[in-house]
Amino acid sequence: MSLPALREHRRHSPDRGHRVVIVGGGAAGLELATQLGERFRRKGTGSVTLIDRSRTHLWKPLLHALAAGSLDPGDHELDYLAHAYWHGIRYVFGPMIGLDRQAREVHIGETRDIEGKQITPEMRIGYDTLVIAVGSVTHDFGTPGVAEHAIPLETPDQSKRFNRRLINAFLHAQAQPEAIRSGQLHIAIVGAGATGTELAAELHHTVRELVAFGLDRIDPLRDIRIILLEASPRILPALPENIAAAATALLGKLGVEARTGSRVQRVREDGIELADRSFIPAELVVWAAGVKAPDVLRDLDGLESNRINQLVVRPTLQTTRDDNIFAIGDCAQCPREGHDTPVPPRAQAAHQQAAHLLREIPRRIAGKPLRPYVYRDYGSLVTLGRYSTYGSLMGSLIGSNFRVQGLIARLMYNSLYKLHLLALSGRRRRAFRLFGRGLSRRSRPQIKLH
């Protein structure tokens, strides 16, 4: 039998069932893989393969807290290998590097350890239905010096890297024989969207906690400075103006300097050059100014993509040039009914799209027509560490001026994470996880010190 014939035979062999391959284990991909894997295991109608270049999953809205040191990753990271075993999923470790739509195969690149030894080889994974949910990566807009001197916060590894550099900078300042120089403990955050704004507030608290652990040569009021830079006229440009105004006022009370209308010209080792030729000295620079889909989607075997590499999909979430391939989450440009702009890249959209495909993929297997996905805006929330939480409820359903803040907003913000855990683990496993996390918090410092 020829290779193409063998592939076709395997694809339609009744004992294999319908093969669903999901690339990307973020919020959307992992929720879909988990619940679809459970359904297939019960009914025996198919199989689920999850492909991801990482070994663990961490909910992306927590990355700013991980970077600031107020979150211990061990309490929140989920191991893909164990999770896949528990939920009837096949887990494949490695990055997607290409696609063969005619053969219906995903190309997976090899992986190597830090010493250069191969962990897994290149491989090809066959599919009947492919779901691409690879999320987004940092977009530096070609700004010189970003790759060399700024740290993005798109992955747990990047957040951990920033936290290590933060602690090292403070330890160095404490131990050096000379006086702390101007700018040595300054932190510049480029981009005042949700990630940048939340990080600024979280850092205000955690750096003071860090200093309190015996770093007596550092004066927080004199030596530490947090600067939040935004090219738009205001911070949180995607949220209603009243929420942005409240967040700006609170950051000002905390001593965080929010500079709007500030476009970055270059990032240097010792700080940031702005387009108006002014210079901001900073030991640490975080780049949170923009995102795009990964470059691998730019020309993925002829699939249509936009200028930021997102795959263009129809209302059914199928790609415009291949009905066998779906895209969800931040890597997809999905039309929004009644709007000129697509579905916004928010966690609630990823969750909704995963839930939608959980219903529609069984219909596809059964040969039934697919129903369109309709985005429902339930509002936006932003948390400023332990100081406050702001948001608008229900978005366009009841009007963006319906504002919440304080305890109610914080409870709602936390409930989004609880819903994510519920989708992944079920009620009983989530309860044990939360109980164990509460016990461990009582036996360690409230910030990460290493």
VOGU-3710 file (C-alpha; in Angstrom, 3 decimals, decimal comma):
1> mslpalrehr> 0,000/0,000/0,000  1,375/3,440/-0,930  2,016/6,064/1,772  -0,960/8,281/0,712  -3,229/5,231/0,618  -2,004/4,103/4,036  -2,695/7,552/5,480  -6,205/7,505/3,997  -6,827/4,007/5,358  -5,718/5,032/8,854
11> rhspdrghrv> -7,762/8,212/8,698  -11,004/6,345/8,071  -10,381/3,160/10,021  -13,464/2,672/12,240  -11,447/1,403/15,223  -9,531/4,661/15,523  -12,569/6,921/15,834  -12,556/10,576/14,919  -9,178/12,144/15,637  -9,332/15,629/17,134
21> vivgggaagl> -5,959/17,348/17,451  -5,722/20,545/19,508  -2,580/22,662/19,195  -2,084/24,912/22,222  -2,816/24,200/25,867  -3,865/27,667/26,970  -7,241/28,501/28,463  -9,221/27,738/25,301  -7,282/24,706/24,080  -6,949/22,972/27,434
31> elatqlgerf> -10,586/23,474/28,430  -11,736/22,038/25,108  -9,279/19,121/25,227  -10,251/18,241/28,807  -13,997/18,138/28,326  -13,854/16,585/24,859  -11,441/13,934/26,142  -13,862/13,048/28,931  -16,749/12,830/26,485  -14,858/10,618/24,025
41> rrkgtgsvtl> -13,667/8,356/26,832  -17,263/7,772/27,920  -18,744/7,323/24,455  -15,776/5,914/22,517  -16,497/8,071/19,463  -13,065/9,612/19,016  -9,693/10,573/20,452  -8,116/13,852/21,547  -4,457/14,793/21,136  -3,153/17,940/22,819
51> idrsrthlwk> 0,064/19,479/21,476  1,962/22,130/23,427  5,546/23,350/23,548  5,398/23,698/27,347  5,141/21,036/30,035  2,786/22,936/32,335  -0,230/25,240/32,089  -0,781/28,485/34,011  -3,822/30,685/33,496  -2,538/33,664/31,552
61> pllhalaags> -4,191/36,445/33,637  -2,021/35,267/36,562  1,275/35,999/34,813  1,598/39,523/36,221  1,311/38,153/39,771  3,916/35,499/38,999  6,246/38,200/37,673  5,740/40,359/40,764  6,406/37,427/43,082  3,014/37,400/44,816
71> ldpgdheldy> 2,071/34,039/43,308  3,834/30,710/43,797  3,698/28,831/40,475  3,673/25,471/42,246  0,207/26,241/43,589  -1,281/27,087/40,208  0,629/25,296/37,447  -0,958/22,195/35,953  1,193/19,387/34,576  0,083/18,499/31,036
81> lahaywhgir> 1,286/14,900/31,193  -0,642/14,067/34,367  -3,698/16,072/33,319  -3,824/14,293/29,963  -3,656/10,901/31,678  -6,494/11,780/34,054  -8,823/12,989/31,294  -8,263/10,552/28,435  -6,056/12,829/26,330  -2,871/12,069/24,433
91> yvfgpmigld> -0,276/14,760/25,194  2,500/15,559/22,702  5,368/17,792/23,825  6,755/20,114/21,138  6,104/23,196/18,992  3,990/23,214/15,855  6,338/24,114/12,986  4,146/23,408/9,966  1,058/21,831/8,498  0,205/19,510/5,588
101> rqarevhige> -3,459/20,111/4,848  -3,640/17,566/2,039  -2,286/14,777/4,241  -4,068/16,220/7,306  -0,925/16,199/9,418  0,531/18,661/11,926  4,331/18,974/11,869  5,886/19,038/15,345  9,440/20,256/15,885  12,015/18,532/18,040
111> trdiegkqit> 12,672/19,570/21,629  15,996/19,754/23,436  17,070/20,303/27,030  19,284/23,157/28,266  22,370/21,064/27,484  21,309/20,609/23,868  20,300/16,952/24,164  17,252/15,889/22,232  14,128/15,166/24,270  11,633/14,458/21,493
121> pemrigydtl> 12,240/14,196/17,725  10,364/15,866/14,910  7,082/14,097/14,238  3,844/14,301/12,310  0,436/13,941/13,944  -2,584/13,023/11,820  -6,007/14,566/12,384  -9,599/14,535/11,191  -10,434/17,783/12,977  -7,694/20,248/13,881
131> viavgsvthd> -8,196/23,054/16,427  -5,473/25,711/16,567  -5,410/27,541/19,903  -1,812/28,747/20,169  -2,681/32,100/21,749  -0,563/35,198/21,254  2,998/36,423/21,696  4,494/39,845/22,357  4,532/42,319/19,476  7,452/44,758/19,681
141> fgtpgvaeha> 6,436/46,654/16,499  10,066/46,550/15,389  11,185/48,795/18,250  14,996/48,627/18,569  16,348/47,063/21,745  13,149/45,324/22,889  14,383/41,790/22,210  17,726/42,454/23,900  16,750/44,523/26,934  13,013/44,139/27,689
151> ipletpdqsk> 11,162/41,176/29,159  7,710/40,253/27,843  5,121/38,523/30,017  3,430/36,100/27,639  4,597/32,832/29,251  5,309/31,563/32,782  9,013/31,251/31,919  9,158/34,934/30,980  7,375/35,933/34,182  9,746/33,798/36,263
161> rfnrrlinaf> 12,702/35,356/34,430  11,523/38,860/35,328  10,998/37,870/38,962  14,521/36,434/39,194  15,989/39,607/37,703  13,906/41,714/40,090  15,141/39,863/43,176  18,731/39,817/41,896  18,640/43,581/41,338  17,530/44,173/44,923
171> lhaqaqpeai> 20,083/41,732/46,365  22,828/43,416/44,340  21,760/46,864/45,544  21,845/45,641/49,140  25,321/44,079/48,857  27,172/46,597/46,685  29,764/48,742/48,477  28,808/51,963/46,699  25,596/53,929/47,153  22,518/53,022/45,119
181> rsgqlhiaiv> 22,662/55,083/41,963  19,760/56,954/40,395  17,672/54,632/38,240  19,213/51,450/39,618  15,960/50,204/41,142  13,599/51,808/38,656  11,108/49,587/36,811  9,588/50,729/33,517  6,481/48,967/32,171  5,701/49,679/28,518
191> gagatgtela> 2,017/49,239/27,784  -0,795/50,208/30,173  -3,342/47,618/29,195  -4,604/45,153/31,782  -1,280/43,308/32,134  0,878/46,404/32,522  -1,510/48,202/34,860  -2,063/45,175/37,080  1,686/44,510/37,211  2,413/48,104/38,277
201> aelhhtvrel> 0,039/47,880/41,244  1,235/44,395/42,213  4,879/45,496/42,128  4,187/48,474/44,383  3,291/46,022/47,133  5,744/43,179/46,490  8,914/45,290/46,221  8,143/46,802/49,616  7,558/43,342/51,032  10,888/42,280/49,549
211> vafgldridp> 12,729/45,202/51,146  11,155/44,366/54,512  13,057/41,039/54,560  16,255/42,658/55,795  17,214/44,790/52,762  17,778/47,810/54,998  20,046/49,727/52,629  17,116/50,274/50,259  14,711/53,125/50,947  11,467/52,442/49,002
221> lrdiriille> 10,491/56,110/48,848  13,908/57,254/47,656  15,267/54,364/45,600  12,283/52,538/44,032  10,326/53,991/41,162  7,675/52,323/38,970  6,881/54,024/35,643  3,946/52,930/33,494  4,208/54,091/29,858  1,301/54,143/27,414
231> asprilpalp> 1,230/55,508/23,857  -2,552/56,097/23,993  -4,100/59,168/25,661  -5,068/57,115/28,753  -4,257/53,873/30,505  -6,529/50,840/30,010  -7,630/52,061/26,559  -9,813/48,985/25,988  -11,905/49,623/29,118  -14,495/52,353/29,788
241> eniaaaatal> -13,100/55,794/30,608  -14,501/55,889/34,140  -12,653/52,681/35,031  -9,426/54,017/33,521  -9,830/57,261/35,477  -10,360/55,415/38,759  -7,344/53,186/38,131  -5,195/56,203/37,250  -6,162/57,959/40,472  -5,336/54,914/42,594
251> lgklgveart> -1,976/54,367/40,885  -1,161/58,010/41,595  -1,880/57,508/45,292  0,455/54,506/45,284  3,233/56,562/43,743  3,161/54,749/40,392  3,944/57,235/37,637  1,581/56,710/34,697  2,756/58,569/31,590  0,303/58,521/28,684
261> gsrvqrvred> 0,980/59,709/25,145  4,501/58,306/25,524  5,768/56,431/22,495  8,929/54,375/22,937  11,687/55,011/20,407  14,309/52,574/21,727  14,992/50,326/24,705  18,510/50,489/26,081  20,302/48,493/28,735  20,005/51,414/31,123
271> gieladrsfi> 16,516/52,643/30,236  14,102/53,863/27,580  14,328/56,554/24,916  10,978/58,144/24,063  9,916/59,620/20,741  10,058/63,126/22,248  13,806/62,485/22,883  13,432/62,264/26,639  15,080/59,403/28,515  13,775/57,296/31,404
281> paelvvwaag> 16,469/55,435/33,354  15,414/51,933/34,411  17,178/48,793/35,581  14,255/46,585/34,505  11,962/47,011/31,502  8,770/45,014/30,913  7,262/45,064/27,425  3,474/44,675/27,520  2,632/47,042/24,678  1,103/44,731/22,116
291> vkapdvlrdl> 0,456/41,176/21,005  0,283/39,192/17,801  -0,305/35,565/16,885  2,819/33,383/16,560  4,791/33,718/13,318  4,162/30,058/12,415  0,586/31,056/11,479  1,716/33,696/8,998  1,781/31,245/6,081  0,467/27,955/7,435
301> dglesnrinq> 0,034/25,893/4,260  -2,104/28,569/2,626  -4,515/29,359/5,456  -5,733/32,969/5,457  -4,176/35,179/8,142  -4,257/38,902/8,955  -1,471/41,441/9,546  -0,835/40,199/13,110  -0,764/36,550/12,017  -4,220/35,641/13,332
311> lvvrptlqtt> -6,016/32,945/11,352  -9,191/34,322/9,770  -12,219/32,211/10,661  -15,901/32,132/9,771  -18,700/32,390/12,385  -18,490/28,610/12,795  -14,824/29,129/13,892  -13,666/27,160/10,834  -10,793/28,699/8,884  -11,866/30,349/5,651
321> rddnifaigd> -9,908/27,942/3,421  -10,250/24,607/5,201  -13,371/23,243/6,893  -11,333/20,648/8,785  -9,384/23,321/10,689  -10,738/25,554/13,456  -9,014/28,416/15,299  -10,020/29,828/18,687  -8,715/32,282/21,256  -6,187/35,054/20,661
331> caqcpreghd> -4,796/33,434/17,491  -8,135/33,727/15,650  -9,770/36,686/13,913  -13,421/35,866/14,438  -16,249/38,016/13,036  -18,607/39,588/15,551  -22,232/39,842/14,578  -23,409/43,435/14,302  -19,910/44,916/14,692  -17,237/46,082/12,273
341> tpvppraqaa> -14,492/44,811/14,581  -13,791/41,137/15,368  -14,292/39,362/18,679  -11,872/40,965/21,188  -8,919/38,902/22,508  -10,248/38,316/26,024  -10,279/35,342/28,368  -14,069/35,246/28,279  -14,016/34,903/24,479  -11,576/31,973/24,662
351> hqqaahllre> -13,759/30,272/27,281  -16,908/30,798/25,199  -15,299/29,497/22,016  -14,032/26,361/23,759  -17,530/25,720/25,124  -18,991/26,297/21,661  -16,684/23,777/19,976  -17,394/21,249/22,718  -20,970/21,251/21,428  -20,183/21,557/17,732
361> iprriagkpl> -17,417/18,969/17,203  -19,777/16,074/18,086  -22,244/17,539/15,588  -19,489/17,608/12,971  -18,652/13,962/13,677  -22,336/13,073/13,324  -22,512/14,897/9,966  -24,809/17,652/11,244  -24,475/21,306/10,152  -22,437/23,560/12,425
371> rpyvyrdygs> -24,018/26,473/14,239  -22,312/29,899/14,388  -20,526/31,153/17,470  -21,978/34,348/18,973  -19,785/36,379/21,334  -21,428/37,534/24,553  -19,771/40,455/26,301  -20,018/40,037/30,054  -17,897/43,068/30,813  -14,297/43,693/31,832
381> lvtlgrysty> -12,426/43,577/35,117  -8,982/44,742/36,179  -7,399/44,160/39,584  -4,841/46,493/41,129  -3,300/44,013/43,525  -4,659/44,127/47,068  -5,683/47,758/46,674  -8,822/47,550/44,554  -10,573/45,928/41,605  -12,570/47,784/38,961
391> gslmgsligs> -14,850/46,645/36,177  -17,937/47,042/34,072  -20,643/44,400/34,212  -22,291/42,753/31,233  -20,646/45,098/28,717  -22,916/45,916/25,788  -25,812/43,913/27,240  -26,751/46,561/29,803  -24,339/49,363/29,010  -20,669/49,948/29,763
401> nfrvqgliar> -21,411/52,545/32,463  -22,596/49,926/34,968  -19,476/49,991/37,122  -18,396/47,772/39,994  -15,398/48,062/42,264  -13,972/46,866/45,544  -14,983/43,565/47,116  -17,761/42,725/44,648  -15,483/43,336/41,674  -12,685/41,293/43,280
411> lmynslyklh> -15,036/38,370/43,932  -16,136/38,462/40,307  -12,516/38,659/39,106  -11,605/35,634/41,220  -14,678/33,753/39,995  -13,317/33,850/36,432  -10,339/31,806/37,581  -12,572/29,454/39,547  -14,644/28,839/36,402  -11,454/28,003/34,518
421> llalsgrrrr> -10,402/25,515/37,218  -13,872/24,009/37,220  -13,702/23,461/33,460  -10,363/21,671/33,883  -10,696/19,677/37,085  -14,297/19,220/38,129  -15,754/20,280/41,465  -14,191/17,648/43,736  -10,625/17,944/42,441  -10,859/21,759/42,485
431> afrlfgrgls> -12,008/21,724/46,125  -9,008/19,633/47,192  -6,696/21,871/45,172  -7,980/25,052/46,805  -7,811/23,482/50,290  -4,197/22,429/49,756  -3,309/25,896/48,463  -4,772/27,499/51,572  -2,687/25,291/53,868  0,546/25,946/51,977
441> rrsrpqiklh> 0,084/29,716/52,138  0,273/29,601/55,931  3,755/28,065/55,890  5,701/30,452/53,650  6,276/34,178/52,948  3,562/35,986/51,019  5,986/36,812/48,198  8,523/34,734/46,333  12,070/35,379/47,618  14,138/33,253/45,227
//
